[in-house]
Amino acid sequence: RAEFKSYRLILPKPHILLQQQHTLETLREMIQLSNGKIEMPRFLRHKREGRIQPHHALCSLLLEDSSLGAPKGRDGELVCMWIGSWMVRALSFGYLQRQRNLPAGIIREQFNRIAHIIPSGLVCNNSKFLRDKIRNSGLPVPNFFLDQEDAKQFPPHIALLVILQDGEVESKYLGSWIYSAFWYLFSFVALILRLVLEVIGGAGAIWGGSEVFFLRTDDNKEQCRVASIAVGVFCFLRFIVLNAPQREDEGDILGPAGPWSLRVPARLRAVKNHPFHYVV
């Protein structure tokens, strides 16, 4: 954290950092452009310069955070988080959990699931060792510990910077109630619109179509009504299958843009496509 203060101001904004996922080489070049005014962070150094692996630095940082207890935030924000989590679990009879929809929250949640199997004095330069240890314990491997070839892998050095930027000036707006209220309202409206279009629209299409093609008369009106309701039921079942969270969604909750994206157009598209996932 002390190193981060020296180069914080030259980093891209959180939404740019997450969207472009700058490579280690690109970040090194940004530091080098300071003409020696900023010392190269240890996780960006070359091996011969005493480098600390990004996943090792991330582990150390998250273990330190977890040892400090509750996440940072005002009492009001923590109360709202607790109430929201309780409501989701109560309404789903304990089956669903409140979705973490900011990158830092998701990184911490994924890490907290496996933190108990990582020794506090961990020194490991081999990420494969960590993956094997997690899998052998029957736990899901966090995105930032996945192999580079995995489509769901999230670069550990970006995850490290996300945690370091969390709570700083450039990312404080993410925790504001206005920001949260906007996205929750948008996801609610998107969910209602999908329900109207995909469920009520399906039932209405049968009812309206039967009249357009002169299939509905006064004699068979009730039969057409039953057919419309039956189609509406099937459409509702389809709606549930498409929108209900699945285990396979883990780490890819909101699709390609996902919870990692803070860029407004990409986030709008992701939440529009998966409005229910934004909440649970």
C-alpha positions, 0 to 999 in steps of 0.5 A: 500500500505504501508503494501504491501511493507513489504511483497511484496518480499515473494509473488509468481510471478504474473503468479504463483499467478494468476494460483494457486490462493493461499488461505488466509491460504496459504498466512498467512503461507508464512507471518508466515515463516518470524518468526515475521519479517513481520507484518501480513497484515490486510486483512489476519488477523483473525476476532479477530485480527481486520481483514479487509475483502479483498473485503473491502480493494479492494474497498478502493484501487480501489476507491482511484485509480479511484479518482486519474484519469488516470491509471499509465503509460508512455505517449506513452503507454497511447496514444497507448491505446487510439488509439487502443480503438478508432480504435476498436470502429470506425471499429465496428461502436461503437458496440465493445470495446478494450479488456483489456487483463491484469488482473489489467486492467480487474479488474479496468474496471469491478470495474469502471462500478459499482464504482459510486454506492459504497460510498467512505466511504464504510465499509461493511463486507458482500459481499452479500450486495455489490452483491445485491446492484450492481444487484439492480442497473442493473449492472454486478457483477464483478468477484471478488464480485461473490459468492464463489460457482460461477464458474466465481468467482475470489478470492477478496484477489487475485484481491487485490494482483494483483492491488498491484503488478501492476506497481511493478518490478515483473509485469512491463514487462507486460506493455512493448511494446515487450510483447504486440506486441508479443501477438497481433501478435500471436492473429492476426496469430491465427485468420488468420489461423482459417479463412483459416482452417474453411472458406477457408478450408470448401469451398476448401474441397467441390471443392477438394472432388468433384474431388477426388470422380470423381464428378466434370467434365468439364460439371458441373465445374461451378455448383461445384464452386457455391456449394463450394462458398455456403459452404464457405459462411455458414462456414464464418457465422459459423466463425462469430458466434463462434468468435464474442464476446457475452454478456455471455462471460463477465468475462470469455472472454478467456475461463478457462485460460482467461485473468487472466492467465499470464503463457505462455502455458495457455495463448497461448492456451487461445488466440489460442482458442479465438484470436478475443477476445484478441483484442475486 
